Amino acid sequence: MSDITLPGNAPQPLPPPQLQPDPDPGLTVFKVRVLLVDDQLIIVEAVRRMLSEQADIEFHYVTDSSLAAQAAAQLHPTVILQDLVMPNIDGFGLIKQYRDDEMLRHVPVIVLSAKEDPKLKAHSFAVGANDYIVKLPDKLELLARVRYHSNAHISRLQRDQAFRFLRESQKQLADANIELQKLAALDGLTGIANRRRFDDSMRVEWQRGQRDRQPLSLLMCDIDFFKQYNDAYGHLSGDLCLKKAAAVLTEHLKRPADLAARYGGEEFAIVLPDTPLEGARIVAQECVRHLEQLRIAHSGSPHGVVTMSVGVASVVPTPESSVEDLVASADSALYAAKRGGRNQVAAAGEATA
């Protein structure tokens, strides 16, 4: 138990009332902390004596009414014992100050009055007091009321704290789920979308293209002679080659809805919503040219460097067609590019380019 009697009655800041962390991490066991606001030291001493033997109760006081709200904000009391008749500002005015302060709005206030007056009681409750007792009360009565109101306030603090922890936990869980979803949609080697993400994107864009009657284009890309590259330079170099190819494809995506994905092995795919065949062909040609310009040595390729072949297909989705039809068309175009000599682009239904 501690009393505060500082020059000018200026209280020192204290932490919120608590004993120690609860075994349940994050929850707090709060301690009863009483703030008496009364300008009569004889009353202060009498109340102090009543509370002095209670190990679970901290006692503080302030005699200057102009410092009462400041003291309450700094001390975080679980109950305020408020005298009504004080110089400068009366108890009613102080109670209004407490209730106007977000930090003190819910702190219980017990009015200490020299009069048993129904009108004073009614007005006390009207301005926000929680209880009214005539001073000096019996010790047992005072202790009972202090503990009753403090326990109610502590329950509120713990409930609010539990809600905060719950909201924070829910936010952390939601953030973690988002991160897991992102990771689940990425290829672990190249960092671009994986096959699962590709399939999901194709379903979504197919439905949107059908609804909006806009073309959906697909590029199927395959690194030429990749098995020979792996055999000649090893799997670590092969992995690096795949990463560079993925970076090339990603660099040529211009819109948020465009998607580059690792389709499987050395095969990649690019989804281009709202893009006609000619626009998709231009993207494909830029990707083929860019990879060749990296000049990644490949002794097993007739071109002497790593290259890729790309098949392009485009369609305006309809109920009569399907995603599988579009993938098959792009695959057929890819094989046409392979047959035509690789390191080139072929469009579905057209000659290689």
HELIX and SHEET records of a PDB file:
HELIX    1   1 PRO A    7  ASN A    9  5                                   3    
HELIX    2   2 LEU A   41  LEU A   51  1                                  11    
HELIX    3   3 SER A   65  LEU A   67  5                                   3    
HELIX    4   4 ALA A   68  LEU A   75  1                                   8    
HELIX    5   5 GLY A   91  ASP A  100  1                                  10    
HELIX    6   6 PRO A  118  VAL A  127  1                                  10    
HELIX    7   7 LYS A  139  ALA A  184  1                                  46    
HELIX    8   8 ARG A  195  ASP A  212  1                                  18    
HELIX    9   9 PHE A  226  TYR A  233  1                                   8    
HELIX   10  10 HIS A  235  GLU A  251  1                                  17    
HELIX   11  11 LEU A  277  GLN A  293  1                                  17    
HELIX   12  12 VAL A  323  ARG A  339  1                                  17    
SHEET    1   A 2 GLN A  20  PRO A  21  0                                        
SHEET    2   A 2 THR A  28  VAL A  29 -1                                        
SHEET    1   B 5 ILE A  57  VAL A  62  0                                        
SHEET    2   B 5 VAL A  32  VAL A  37  1                                        
SHEET    3   B 5 VAL A  79  ASP A  83  1                                        
SHEET    4   B 5 VAL A 109  SER A 113  1                                        
SHEET    5   B 5 ASP A 131  VAL A 134  1                                        
SHEET    1   C 5 LEU A 259  GLY A 264  0                                        
SHEET    2   C 5 GLU A 267  PRO A 273 -1                                        
SHEET    3   C 5 LEU A 216  ILE A 223 -1                                        
SHEET    4   C 5 MET A 308  VAL A 315 -1                                        
SHEET    5   C 5 VAL A 345  ALA A 347  1                                        
END                                                                             
